[in-house]
Amino acid sequence: MKVGQTMSLASILACSLFLALPAAHAVEWSVEDGGWCQLVRLPLPASAPEAGPVPTGVAAAAEPAASGGEEGFETLFNGKNLDGWLIQGLEKAGPKVQEDGVLAVGGWDYWAVITKKDFKNFVLRFDVKLEPKGNSGILIHTPKKEVFKSCFEIQLADDTGVKENEKLSGAIFGKAAPAKNAMKPIGEWNSVEIKAEGPKLWVTINGEAVQDGVDLSRIEGLKHKLDRGGIAIQRNDYKKAAFFRNIRIKSLPD
């Protein structure tokens, strides 16, 4: 608009209406010599592209055993040999380390493979896979001799046909049933975490709590067990193997 030129009332009202348009309708206005508003529609900024589908063939992130990171954990099984472990029974018949770095627990003439190092309070994590009718378990606070006399077991087995809840996977064997059956179908890998702290025990399978702070001192037959010892992997069924990998542990303060 030229200096000194005035706008008509109609022009002012028209411009006001256009200025009241929602922000999504971007416009630019100017005043012509005749006093009318001229609207120029501006292109809207390009919106961010929508996320496309996940490309096929990309693996999903592995399911964690439980909350918490890996800081402070040490490897118990190196995927190459049984350094750091003892075999309870005939060594030549012991567990086999496979080419893929998996520990296969099965066969004759041994009862368990036990860590040389003892632990009291700890968090143990590992992956386990079972064959049909496979039967194994993790022995806690295990002595180097007379393995089953002073320890207790977290059961890991094919639960098909099992009628006693205290013998299901995740049970404190023969003493405390798991809150639920959290194991995946036979032949699939399961992530397991076992935490022992003082008289209490927690067991998590595939992110599901199956033992939640159980006070072992209140369970008959467990309150006089050792409070320190090795971590052992039990061989139960000589015909069917259980497979373990990614075995690691973090010691907690006594």
Secondary structure, 3 states (H helix, E strand, C coil): CCCCCCCCHHHHHHHHHHHCCCCCCCEEEEECCCCCEEEEECCCCCCCCCCCCCCCCCCCCCCCCCCCCCCCCEECCCCCCCCCEEEEECHHHCCEECCCCCEEECCCCEEEEEECCCECCEEEEEEEEECCCCEEEEEEEECCCCHHHHCEEEEEECCCCCCCHHHCCCCECCCECCCCCCCCCCCCCEEEEEEEECCEEEEEECCEEEEEEEEHHHCCCCCCCCCCEEEEEEECCCCCCEEEEEEEEEECCC
